[in-house]
């Protein structure tokens, strides 16, 4: 399973990348707005930092605008994946961009039927949101297992990118289901290597080690 970092903060991305935690990056207009820098400039810097896919979102909501923006974003670097919102115009844009050899990631997917349509459109990645479903008392991981089953049933090439991850259990369940990718905020990502019993064990080893050092 690949790990993407969900961030437009270049310092976070560099820190995660140095630790070998970054197979790719997802961004969105909200994350880029927090950087206070121009959209394309941020995407270019991120692409220079990582070798994997970097999702860059369009701002248009009509097919022609999405296709035009998609071509502009794809010119930034070869590893750019054009992020398209889940809607009818978006799926038409996905088909047109795919025909031009441009990779796409369809975002804001909340049902397995939507995911099926994303696969039929030929998207590179499909981003089902789990945390936001949990927020309204639905089990977001059901969406992941159903989407994986549908894609396997019909041998679809679209990869499942689990988005809106809130905690490590989402990541564990994604791995058990067999999701292709998870995209994770830095705060959650940086906590995956820790455990209170590990900390306790290290403290005990260090304490015992001092006995030998002092001899």
MIDRENKE-359204 format. One record per residue: residue number from 1; residue in three letters; x, y negated, z of N, C-alpha, C in turn. Coordinates in steps of 0.1 Angstrom, whole numbers. Atoms other than C-alpha are relative to their C-alpha. Layout:
% residues N
ATOM  num  residu   n.xx   n.yy   n.zz  ca.xx  ca.yy  ca.zz   c.xx   c.yy   c.zz
ATOM  NUM     Ala      X      Y      Z      X      Y      Z      X      Y      Z
...
//
This chain:
% residues 215
ATOM  num  residu   n.xx   n.yy   n.zz  ca.xx  ca.yy  ca.zz   c.xx   c.yy   c.zz
ATOM    1     Unk      8     12      0      0      0      0      9    -12      0
ATOM    2     Unk     -7     12      0     13    -34     -9     -5    -10     10
ATOM    3     Unk      3     11     -9     14    -64     14      2    -13     -7
ATOM    4     Unk     -1     13      4      6    -98      2     -2    -10     12
ATOM    5     Unk      3     10    -11      8   -129     24    -10    -10     -5
ATOM    6     Unk     10     10      4    -22   -152     23      4    -14      5
ATOM    7     Unk     -6     13     -5     -5   -186     25      5     -8    -12
ATOM    8     Unk     -6     10      9      6   -217      6     12     -7      7
ATOM    9     Unk    -11      6     -8     32   -225     33     13      6     -4
ATOM   10     Unk    -12     -6      5     65   -220     17     10      5     11
ATOM   11     Unk     -8     -5    -11     83   -217     51     -5     14      5
ATOM   12     Unk      6    -13     -4     59   -189     61      4     11    -10
ATOM   13     Unk     -3     -9     10     64   -172     28     14      5      0
ATOM   14     Unk    -15     -3     -1    102   -174     30      3      9     12
ATOM   15     Unk     -3     -8    -12    102   -160     66     -5     14     -2
ATOM   16     Unk      5    -13      3     80   -131     56      8      7    -10
ATOM   17     Unk     -7     -6     10     99   -124     25     14      5      4
ATOM   18     Unk    -13     -4     -5    132   -123     43     -1     12      9
ATOM   19     Unk      2    -12     -8    118    -96     65     -5     12     -8
ATOM   20     Unk      4    -11      9    107    -75     35    -15      3      1
ATOM   21     Unk     14     -2     -2     70    -80     42     -8     -5    -12
ATOM   22     Unk      8      7     11     60    -97      9      1      7    -13
ATOM   23     Unk      1     -6     13     50    -78    -22     -6    -10    -10
ATOM   24     Unk      7     10      8     30   -108    -35     -6    -10      9
ATOM   25     Unk      6     11     -8     11   -139    -24    -13     -3     -6
ATOM   26     Unk     13      6      4    -25   -151    -25     -1    -14      5
ATOM   27     Unk      3     14     -4    -34   -188    -24    -14     -3     -3
ATOM   28     Unk     13      6      4    -66   -208    -26      1    -15      2
ATOM   29     Unk      0     15     -1    -75   -245    -29      1     -5     15
ATOM   30     Unk     -1      5    -14    -79   -248      9     14      1      6
ATOM   31     Unk    -13     -2     -5    -45   -234     17     10    -10     -7
ATOM   32     Unk     -9      9      7    -28   -255    -10     -2    -15      5
ATOM   33     Unk      3     14     -5    -46   -287      2      7     -3     13
ATOM   34     Unk     -7      2    -13    -30   -281     37     14     -4     -2
ATOM   35     Unk    -14      3      2      4   -284     21      2    -15     -4
ATOM   36     Unk     -1     14      3     -3   -319      9      8     -3    -13
ATOM   37     Unk     -8      1     12     15   -312    -24     -8      3    -12
ATOM   38     Unk      7     -4     13      4   -309    -61     -1     15     -1
ATOM   39     Unk      3    -14      1    -12   -276    -69     11      8     -8
ATOM   40     Unk     -9     -7      8     11   -265    -97     14      0      6
ATOM   41     Unk    -13      0     -6     42   -276    -78      1     10     11
ATOM   42     Unk      0    -10    -10     33   -254    -49      1     14     -6
ATOM   43     Unk      0    -13      6     26   -224    -71     14      3     -6
ATOM   44     Unk    -13     -2      6     59   -229    -89     10      4     11
ATOM   45     Unk     -9     -3    -11     78   -229    -56     -2     14      5
ATOM   46     Unk      3    -13     -5     61   -198    -44      5     11    -10
ATOM   47     Unk     -5     -9     10     68   -180    -77     15      2      0
ATOM   48     Unk    -15      0     -1    105   -189    -73      5      8     12
ATOM   49     Unk     -4     -7    -12    105   -173    -39     -3     15      0
ATOM   50     Unk      4    -14      0     88   -140    -46     -1      6    -14
ATOM   51     Unk      0     -6     14     90   -115    -75    -14      6     -3
ATOM   52     Unk     13     -6      2     55   -100    -70    -11    -10     -5
ATOM   53     Unk     11      8      4     21   -113    -81     -3    -12      9
ATOM   54     Unk      4     12     -8     12   -149    -70    -14     -4     -6
ATOM   55     Unk     14      4      4    -26   -156    -72     -2    -15      1
ATOM   56     Unk      2     15      0    -33   -192    -82    -15     -2     -5
ATOM   57     Unk     14      1      2    -70   -202    -82     -4    -12     -9
ATOM   58     Unk      5     11      9    -88   -222   -109    -10     -8      8
ATOM   59     Unk      9      9     -7   -110   -251    -98    -13     -2     -8
ATOM   60     Unk     12      1      8   -135   -250   -127    -10     11      3
ATOM   61     Unk     10    -10     -2   -168   -232   -125     -7      4    -13
ATOM   62     Unk      5     -5     13   -176   -228   -162     11      7     -7
ATOM   63     Unk    -10     -9      7   -160   -203   -186     11     -8     -7
ATOM   64     Unk    -10      7      8   -143   -228   -208     11     -6      9
ATOM   65     Unk    -10      7     -9   -127   -247   -179      9     11      7
ATOM   66     Unk     -8    -11     -7   -116   -214   -162     11      5    -10
ATOM   67     Unk     -9     -5     10   -100   -202   -194     11    -10     -3
ATOM   68     Unk    -10     11      2    -82   -235   -200     10      0     12
ATOM   69     Unk     -9      0    -12    -69   -236   -164      8     12      1
ATOM   70     Unk     -7    -12      0    -60   -200   -166     12      0     -8
ATOM   71     Unk    -12      0     10    -37   -205   -196     10    -10      6
ATOM   72     Unk    -10      9     -6    -21   -235   -178      7      6     12
ATOM   73     Unk     -6     -6    -12    -15   -216   -146     10     11     -4
ATOM   74     Unk     -8    -11      5     -1   -186   -165     13     -5     -6
ATOM   75     Unk    -12      5      6     25   -208   -181     11     -4     11
ATOM   76     Unk     -9      3    -11     40   -216   -146     11     10      1
ATOM   77     Unk    -10    -11     -1     57   -182   -144     -7     13     -3
ATOM   78     Unk      6    -13      4     52   -146   -155     -8      7     11
ATOM   79     Unk      7     -7    -11     41   -134   -121    -12     -7      5
ATOM   80     Unk     12      7     -4     12   -158   -118    -12      9     -4
ATOM   81     Unk     13     -6      2    -22   -141   -115    -11    -10      2
ATOM   82     Unk     10     10      0    -51   -163   -123    -12      4      9
ATOM   83     Unk     11     -3     -9    -77   -163    -95    -13     -6     -4
ATOM   84     Unk     13      4      5   -113   -165   -106    -11      3     10
ATOM   85     Unk     11     -3     -9   -144   -168    -85    -10     10     -6
ATOM   86     Unk     10    -10      5   -170   -140    -87    -13     -7     -4
ATOM   87     Unk     13      5      6   -198   -153   -110      0      4    -14
ATOM   88     Unk      2     -5     13   -211   -146   -144     10     -7    -10
ATOM   89     Unk    -10      8      8   -190   -174   -161     14      5      3
ATOM   90     Unk    -13     -4     -4   -160   -161   -141      4     13     -7
ATOM   91     Unk     -3    -12      6   -163   -126   -155      2     -1    -15
ATOM   92     Unk     -2      2     14   -166   -138   -190     14     -6     -2
ATOM   93     Unk    -14      5      1   -134   -158   -184     10     11      2
ATOM   94     Unk     -9    -11     -3   -117   -127   -170      2      8    -13
ATOM   95     Unk     -1     -8     12   -125   -108   -202      9     -7    -11
ATOM   96     Unk     -7      8     10   -111   -136   -224     15     -1      4
ATOM   97     Unk    -14      1     -5    -80   -141   -203      7     14     -1
ATOM   98     Unk     -5    -14      1    -74   -103   -202      4      3    -15
ATOM   99     Unk     -3     -2     14    -76   -102   -240     12     -8     -5
ATOM  100     Unk    -12      8      3    -49   -129   -241     13      5      8
ATOM  101     Unk    -11     -5     -8    -27   -108   -218      3     -7     13
ATOM  102     Unk     -2      7    -13    -32   -129   -187     -6      8     11
ATOM  103     Unk      5     -7    -11    -36   -112   -154     -9     -8      9
ATOM  104     Unk     11      7     -7    -66   -121   -132     -3      7     13
ATOM  105     Unk      4     -5    -13    -78   -117    -96    -13     -6      3
ATOM  106     Unk     13      5     -2   -115   -120    -90     -2      0     15
ATOM  107     Unk      1      2    -14   -122   -134    -55    -14     -2      4
ATOM  108     Unk     14      1     -6   -152   -137    -32     -9     11     -4
ATOM  109     Unk      8    -12      3   -165   -102    -38     -5      5     13
ATOM  110     Unk      7     -4    -13   -190    -91    -12     -9     13     -2
ATOM  111     Unk      9    -12      2   -208    -60    -27      8      9    -10
ATOM  112     Unk     -6    -10      9   -197    -28    -44     -5     -2    -15
ATOM  113     Unk      5      2     13   -219    -37    -74      8    -11     -7
ATOM  114     Unk     -9     11      5   -199    -70    -78     13      6     -4
ATOM  115     Unk    -13     -6      3   -167    -49    -76     -1      8    -13
ATOM  116     Unk      1     -8     12   -180    -26   -103      1     -9    -13
ATOM  117     Unk      0     10     11   -186    -56   -126     13     -6     -2
ATOM  118     Unk    -13      5      2   -152    -69   -119      9     10     -7
ATOM  119     Unk     -7    -10      6   -137    -36   -129     -3      1    -15
ATOM  120     Unk      4     -1     14   -157    -35   -161      5    -12     -8
ATOM  121     Unk     -5     12      7   -145    -71   -170     14      1     -3
ATOM  122     Unk    -15     -2      3   -109    -58   -169      9     -9      8
ATOM  123     Unk     -8      8     -9    -96    -78   -140     12      8      5
ATOM  124     Unk    -12     -7     -5    -61    -69   -127     -2      3     15
ATOM  125     Unk      3     -2    -14    -72    -73    -91    -14     -4      3
ATOM  126     Unk     13      3     -6   -105    -73    -72      2     -3     14
ATOM  127     Unk     -2      4    -14   -106    -91    -39    -13      0      8
ATOM  128     Unk     11      0     -9   -134    -79    -16      4     -6     13
ATOM  129     Unk     -3      7    -13   -137    -99     16     -6      8     12
ATOM  130     Unk      5     -8    -11   -140    -79     48     -4     -8     12
ATOM  131     Unk      3      8    -12   -138   -104     76    -13     -8      0
ATOM  132     Unk     12      8      0   -166   -126     64    -12      9      0
ATOM  133     Unk     12    -10     -1   -189    -95     61     -1      4     15
ATOM  134     Unk      1     -3    -14   -180    -86     97     -6    -11      7
ATOM  135     Unk      5     11     -7   -189   -121    107    -16     -1      0
ATOM  136     Unk     14      0      1   -225   -115     96     -6     14      3
ATOM  137     Unk      5    -13     -5   -228    -81    112     -1     11    -10
ATOM  138     Unk     -2    -11     10   -219    -59     82     14      5      2
ATOM  139     Unk    -14     -6     -1   -190    -35     82      7     -2    -13
ATOM  140     Unk     -7      4     12   -166    -50     58      7     11     -6
ATOM  141     Unk     -8    -11      6   -146    -18     54     -8     10     -8
ATOM  142     Unk      9     -8      8   -176      0     40      1     -5    -15
ATOM  143     Unk     -2      5     13   -172    -23     10     13      5     -7
ATOM  144     Unk    -13     -5      5   -136    -12      6     -1     14     -4
ATOM  145     Unk      1    -14      3   -143     25      7    -10      2    -12
ATOM  146     Unk      9     -2     11   -173     22    -17      7     -5    -13
ATOM  147     Unk     -7      5     12   -152      1    -41     10      9     -5
ATOM  148     Unk    -11     -9      3   -123     25    -40     -7     13     -7
ATOM  149     Unk      7    -12      6   -148     54    -47     -5     -3    -14
ATOM  150     Unk      4      4     14   -163     36    -77     11      0    -10
ATOM  151     Unk    -11      1      9   -130     28    -92      7     14     -3
ATOM  152     Unk     -5    -14      3   -118     64    -88     -9      8     -8
ATOM  153     Unk     10     -8      8   -150     78   -102      2     -3    -15
ATOM  154     Unk      0      4     14   -145     59   -135     14     -3     -5
ATOM  155     Unk    -14      1      4   -107     58   -135      3    -15     -5
ATOM  156     Unk     -2     14      4   -107     20   -136     14     -5      4
ATOM  157     Unk    -14      5     -3    -73      2   -137      0    -11     10
ATOM  158     Unk      0     11     -9    -84    -27   -115      4      4     14
ATOM  159     Unk     -5     -3    -14    -66    -27    -81     -9     -7     10
ATOM  160     Unk      7      6    -11    -84    -33    -48      9     -7      9
ATOM  161     Unk     -8      9     -9    -69    -62    -29    -10     -4     12
ATOM  162     Unk      9      3    -11    -85    -63      6      4    -14      6
ATOM  163     Unk     -2     14     -4    -90   -100     16     -8     -3     12
ATOM  164     Unk      7      4    -12   -103   -119     46      3      9     12
ATOM  165     Unk     -4     -9    -11    -83    -97     70      2     -9     12
ATOM  166     Unk     -1      7    -13    -86   -108    106      9      6     10
ATOM  167     Unk     -8     -7    -11    -67    -82    126      6     13     -5
ATOM  168     Unk     -7    -12      4    -45    -51    124     -9     12     -3
ATOM  169     Unk      9    -11      3    -74    -27    124     -5      0    -14
ATOM  170     Unk      4      1     15    -85    -40     90     11      6     -8
ATOM  171     Unk    -11     -5      8    -50    -32     77      1     15      2
ATOM  172     Unk      0    -14     -2    -50      3     93    -11      7     -8
ATOM  173     Unk     11     -6      7    -84     11     79      2      0    -15
ATOM  174     Unk     -3      2     14    -74     -2     45     10     11     -5
ATOM  175     Unk    -10    -10      4    -43     21     45     -6     14      0
ATOM  176     Unk      6    -13     -1    -64     51     56    -10      3    -12
ATOM  177     Unk      9     -1     11    -89     44     28      8      2    -13
ATOM  178     Unk     -8     -1     12    -61     41      3     -1    -13     -9
ATOM  179     Unk      0     13      8    -65      4     -8     13     -3     -6
ATOM  180     Unk    -13      3      8    -39     -8    -33      8    -11      7
ATOM  181     Unk     -6     12     -5    -32    -41    -16     -8     -6     12
ATOM  182     Unk      6      9    -10    -39    -61     16      6    -13      0
ATOM  183     Unk     -5     13     -1    -35    -98     18     -2     -6     14
ATOM  184     Unk      1      2    -14    -27   -110     53      6    -13      4
ATOM  185     Unk     -6     12     -5    -22   -143     71     13      3      7
ATOM  186     Unk    -13     -2     -6     13   -148     85     -1      4     15
ATOM  187     Unk      2     -3    -14      0   -148    121     -3     15      2
ATOM  188     Unk      4    -14     -2    -15   -113    117     12      8     -5
ATOM  189     Unk    -11     -7      5     14   -101     96     12      1     10
ATOM  190     Unk    -11      0    -10     40   -111    122     -2      8     12
ATOM  191     Unk      3     -8    -11     22    -91    148      0     15     -2
ATOM  192     Unk      1    -14      4     23    -58    130     11      9      6
ATOM  193     Unk    -12     -8     -5     57    -47    144      1      0     15
ATOM  194     Unk     -1      0    -14     49    -53    180    -10     10      7
ATOM  195     Unk      9     -8     -8     34    -31    207      4     -2     15
ATOM  196     Unk     -4      3    -14     33    -37    245      9     12      6
ATOM  197     Unk     -8    -11     -5     47     -2    252     14      0     -6
ATOM  198     Unk    -13      2      5     76     -9    228      8    -11      8
ATOM  199     Unk     -6     11     -8     83    -42    247      4      6     14
ATOM  200     Unk     -2     -5    -13     81    -23    280     12     10     -1
ATOM  201     Unk    -11     -9      2    105      4    267     13     -7     -2
ATOM  202     Unk    -13      8      3    131    -21    254      4     -6     13
ATOM  203     Unk     -4      6    -13    130    -39    288      6     10      9
ATOM  204     Unk     -5    -10     -9    136     -7    306     14      5     -4
ATOM  205     Unk    -14     -4      5    165      4    283     10    -11      3
ATOM  206     Unk    -10     11     -3    181    -30    287      4      0     15
ATOM  207     Unk     -3      0    -14    178    -28    325      9     11      4
ATOM  208     Unk     -9    -12     -3    193      7    326     14     -2     -6
ATOM  209     Unk    -13      3      7    220     -4    301      9     -9      8
ATOM  210     Unk     -8      9     -8    231    -31    325      8      8     11
ATOM  211     Unk     -7     -8    -10    241     -4    350     14      5     -5
ATOM  212     Unk    -12     -5      6    267     10    326      9    -12     -3
ATOM  213     Unk     -8     12      3    279    -25    315      7     -5     12
ATOM  214     Unk     -6      6    -12    286    -35    350     10      9      7
ATOM  215     Unk    -10    -10     -6    308     -4    358     14     -4     -4
//
